[in-house]
Amino acid sequence: MGGRPFMLAATAAAVLSLAPSAGGMQSAGGAGEPSPIETALAVLERSSRPMAVYTAMAGTDMTVVAELSAASIQAGRFKDGADVAVEAVSNEGTPVARARGRIDAGAYAALVPITIAPGIRPARVTVRLTGPPAPAVEDWVKLPATPAALVADPLAYRSASRIAARPVAAFEFARNERIRVEWRVLGALDRRAARLLDRRGKPLPVELPLSEDGAKKLLAVDMSLSGLGHGDYLIELTAGAGDVSERRLLAIRIK
């Protein structure tokens, strides 16, 4: 694949923020834009690329996850690990932040934290993997302008029997894996709920084990995927405080 970038449309977590207005409740996004469900599902197409990239914003903190795809792992690409270079740029292409990380041998994924200056919202993040003798791989994601006040974008981790948890950017899972999804709490909440939806957004009769860690300011869902059939699903979190409500959608695919 060389260093040619792949064009991606948005982060994995679709965001819908609701607040009072003169006309009632209004949603983020406008006419002609993809729906939150369409935006969330778009991430599932990244699993076929050599590397998947995912970003999560929490105030001025950004977390970038780079994960090798199943095909890259099976082909032995970057089997000795890889260096990760991350660059966030503005709409004009001006760099606003850079960071480096490392995918250790056998780890297959890296989580790279970046601090963004207050008042700056990156428009795009580029990630480049280098680890000779494999050719370099580069990919980028466009960031939607959807700042959050109550809960941050989710971060997900996969694990399995005798396999340690690792961060997820390619949201394709085997049924013998577990998923843990974490949302950082940014403000005081008076309500929170989690549901499992099908790919059309219809609620499914599956109870999600939503927990809250007040000390770490985290909401989390930790569950086995063995009870789910093959297909695409949406994990929905809704959180609110007073008249303000925020919704997060995270898409996953069970192989």
C-alpha positions as CSV (number, residue, x, y, z in Angstrom):
1,M,0.0,0.0,0.0
2,G,3.0,2.3,0.5
3,G,2.4,5.7,2.0
4,R,-0.7,6.6,0.0
5,P,-3.3,8.0,2.4
6,F,-6.9,6.6,2.6
7,M,-9.8,9.1,2.8
8,L,-12.1,8.6,5.7
9,A,-15.2,10.7,6.6
10,A,-15.5,10.9,10.4
11,T,-14.6,9.5,13.7
12,A,-16.3,6.3,14.9
13,A,-18.4,7.9,17.5
14,A,-21.4,9.7,16.1
15,V,-22.5,12.6,18.3
16,L,-25.9,14.2,18.7
17,S,-26.2,17.1,21.2
18,L,-29.5,18.5,22.1
19,A,-30.3,21.8,23.8
20,P,-33.3,24.1,24.2
21,S,-33.9,26.6,21.4
22,A,-36.7,29.0,20.4
23,G,-38.1,26.2,18.1
24,G,-37.8,23.4,20.7
25,M,-35.0,20.9,20.5
26,Q,-32.3,21.2,17.8
27,S,-29.7,18.6,16.7
28,A,-26.1,18.9,15.6
29,G,-25.8,18.6,11.9
30,G,-27.8,20.1,9.1
31,A,-29.8,19.2,6.0
32,G,-28.0,17.0,3.6
33,E,-25.5,15.7,6.1
34,P,-25.2,12.0,7.1
35,S,-27.4,11.0,10.0
36,P,-25.7,10.1,13.3
37,I,-26.4,6.4,12.6
38,E,-24.9,6.6,9.1
39,T,-21.8,8.4,10.5
40,A,-21.4,5.8,13.2
41,L,-21.7,2.8,10.7
42,A,-19.1,4.3,8.3
43,V,-16.3,3.3,10.7
44,L,-17.0,-0.4,10.0
45,E,-15.5,-0.1,6.5
46,R,-12.1,0.7,8.0
47,S,-11.5,-2.9,9.1
48,S,-10.5,-3.9,5.6
49,R,-7.6,-1.3,5.5
50,P,-4.0,-2.2,6.5
51,M,-4.5,0.1,9.5
52,A,-7.6,1.6,11.1
53,V,-7.5,5.0,12.8
54,Y,-9.9,6.3,15.5
55,T,-10.0,9.5,17.4
56,A,-11.8,10.5,20.6
57,M,-12.1,14.0,22.0
58,A,-12.5,14.9,25.6
59,G,-12.3,18.6,26.1
60,T,-8.8,19.7,25.0
61,D,-7.5,16.1,25.2
62,M,-7.5,13.9,22.1
63,T,-6.8,10.2,22.0
64,V,-5.7,8.6,18.7
65,V,-5.9,4.9,18.3
66,A,-4.0,3.1,15.5
67,E,-4.8,-0.6,15.1
68,L,-3.5,-3.1,12.6
69,S,-6.3,-4.8,10.7
70,A,-6.9,-8.6,10.9
71,A,-5.5,-9.0,7.4
72,S,-2.3,-7.1,8.3
73,I,-1.9,-9.2,11.5
74,Q,-2.4,-12.5,9.5
75,A,0.1,-11.3,6.9
76,G,2.7,-10.6,9.5
77,R,2.9,-6.9,8.7
78,F,4.8,-4.9,11.4
79,K,5.3,-8.2,13.3
80,D,8.3,-6.5,15.1
81,G,6.2,-3.5,16.0
82,A,6.0,0.0,14.5
83,D,6.6,3.6,15.3
84,V,3.4,5.8,15.3
85,A,3.5,9.4,14.2
86,V,0.4,11.5,14.7
87,E,-0.3,15.0,13.3
88,A,-3.5,17.1,13.8
89,V,-4.1,19.9,11.4
90,S,-6.6,22.8,11.0
91,N,-9.0,23.3,8.2
92,E,-6.3,25.3,6.4
93,G,-3.8,22.4,6.8
94,T,-1.8,24.1,9.5
95,P,-0.3,21.6,12.1
96,V,-1.8,22.3,15.5
97,A,-0.4,19.3,17.4
98,R,1.9,16.3,17.0
99,A,2.6,13.2,19.0
100,R,4.4,9.9,18.8
101,G,3.7,6.4,20.0
102,R,4.7,2.8,19.5
103,I,2.9,-0.4,18.6
104,D,5.0,-3.0,20.4
105,A,5.6,-6.4,18.8
106,G,2.5,-8.6,19.4
107,A,0.4,-5.6,20.6
108,Y,-1.2,-4.7,17.2
109,A,-2.5,-1.4,18.5
110,A,-1.4,1.8,20.1
111,L,-3.2,4.6,22.0
112,V,-1.5,8.0,21.6
113,P,-2.7,11.0,23.7
114,I,-2.5,14.5,22.4
115,T,-3.3,17.8,24.1
116,I,-4.9,20.5,21.9
117,A,-4.5,24.2,22.7
118,P,-7.8,25.7,24.1
119,G,-10.0,27.2,21.4
120,I,-8.5,25.1,18.6
121,R,-10.5,22.3,17.0
122,P,-8.5,20.1,14.7
123,A,-10.1,19.3,11.3
124,R,-8.1,16.3,10.4
125,V,-5.6,13.8,12.0
126,T,-3.0,11.9,10.0
127,V,-1.3,8.7,11.3
128,R,1.8,7.2,9.8
129,L,3.2,3.8,10.8
130,T,6.9,3.0,10.1
131,G,8.6,-0.3,10.9
132,P,11.1,-1.7,8.5
133,P,11.2,-4.0,6.6
134,A,7.4,-3.4,6.0
135,P,6.6,-0.4,3.9
136,A,5.2,2.6,5.7
137,V,1.4,3.0,6.0
138,E,-0.4,6.3,6.3
139,D,-4.1,7.1,6.9
140,W,-6.2,10.0,8.0
141,V,-9.5,10.9,9.5
142,K,-11.6,14.0,9.3
143,L,-13.0,15.3,12.6
144,P,-16.6,16.5,12.8
145,A,-17.1,19.8,14.6
146,T,-19.1,18.4,17.5
147,P,-17.8,19.6,20.8
148,A,-19.3,18.0,23.9
149,A,-20.2,19.4,27.3
150,L,-21.3,16.3,29.2
151,V,-19.6,13.1,28.0
152,A,-16.6,12.6,25.8
153,D,-16.2,10.4,22.7
154,P,-15.9,6.7,23.6
155,L,-12.8,4.6,23.7
156,A,-13.2,0.9,23.2
157,Y,-11.0,-2.1,24.2
158,R,-11.0,-5.7,23.0
159,S,-9.9,-8.7,25.0
160,A,-10.3,-12.5,24.9
161,S,-9.2,-15.5,26.9
162,R,-5.5,-15.3,27.7
163,I,-5.3,-12.1,25.6
164,A,-4.8,-8.8,27.2
165,A,-7.1,-5.8,26.5
166,R,-6.0,-3.5,23.7
167,P,-7.5,-0.3,22.2
168,V,-9.8,-0.6,19.2
169,A,-9.8,1.4,15.9
170,A,-11.1,-1.4,13.7
171,F,-14.5,-2.1,15.2
172,E,-14.8,-5.7,13.9
173,F,-15.0,-8.4,16.6
174,A,-15.1,-12.2,17.0
175,R,-17.8,-13.6,19.1
176,N,-15.3,-15.0,21.6
177,E,-14.0,-11.5,22.4
178,R,-15.1,-9.0,25.0
179,I,-15.6,-5.3,24.5
180,R,-15.2,-2.5,27.1
181,V,-16.4,0.9,26.1
182,E,-15.5,4.0,28.2
183,W,-16.9,7.5,28.1
184,R,-15.2,10.2,30.1
185,V,-17.6,12.3,32.1
186,L,-17.0,16.0,31.5
187,G,-19.8,17.6,33.5
188,A,-22.3,16.7,36.3
189,L,-25.0,14.3,35.1
190,D,-28.5,13.7,36.4
191,R,-29.3,10.8,34.0
192,R,-27.5,8.3,31.9
193,A,-28.5,5.1,30.0
194,A,-27.1,2.6,27.5
195,R,-28.9,0.5,24.9
196,L,-27.9,-1.9,22.2
197,L,-29.4,-1.1,18.8
198,D,-29.5,-2.9,15.4
199,R,-27.9,-1.2,12.4
200,R,-31.2,0.7,11.7
201,G,-31.3,2.1,15.2
202,K,-34.0,-0.2,16.6
203,P,-33.5,-1.1,20.3
204,L,-32.7,-4.7,20.9
205,P,-33.8,-6.7,24.1
206,V,-30.3,-6.8,25.4
207,E,-29.4,-5.2,28.8
208,L,-26.1,-3.4,28.7
209,P,-24.2,-3.4,32.0
210,L,-23.6,0.4,32.3
211,S,-21.4,1.3,35.3
212,E,-20.0,4.5,36.6
213,D,-16.7,5.3,38.4
214,G,-17.1,8.6,40.1
215,A,-13.4,8.8,41.1
216,K,-12.2,8.3,37.6
217,K,-15.2,10.2,36.1
218,L,-15.9,7.3,33.7
219,L,-19.0,5.6,32.4
220,A,-18.4,2.1,31.0
221,V,-20.0,-0.9,29.4
222,D,-18.0,-4.2,29.7
223,M,-19.6,-7.2,28.1
224,S,-19.0,-10.5,26.3
225,L,-20.0,-10.7,22.7
226,S,-20.7,-14.4,22.6
227,G,-24.5,-13.9,22.9
228,L,-24.7,-11.7,19.8
229,G,-25.2,-13.0,16.3
230,H,-23.2,-12.0,13.3
231,G,-24.0,-8.6,12.0
232,D,-23.7,-4.8,12.8
233,Y,-24.8,-3.2,16.0
234,L,-24.8,0.2,17.7
235,I,-24.0,0.9,21.3
236,E,-25.9,4.0,22.4
237,L,-25.2,6.1,25.4
238,T,-27.5,9.0,26.4
239,A,-26.5,11.3,29.2
240,G,-28.2,14.5,30.4
241,A,-28.1,17.3,32.9
242,G,-31.2,19.5,33.2
243,D,-32.4,20.5,29.7
244,V,-29.2,19.4,28.0
245,S,-28.9,15.9,26.5
246,E,-26.1,14.2,24.6
247,R,-26.1,11.0,22.6
248,R,-23.2,8.8,21.5
249,L,-23.3,6.0,19.0
250,L,-20.5,3.5,18.6
251,A,-20.8,0.9,15.8
252,I,-19.4,-2.6,16.1
253,R,-19.5,-5.6,13.7
254,I,-19.6,-9.2,14.9
255,K,-17.9,-11.5,12.4
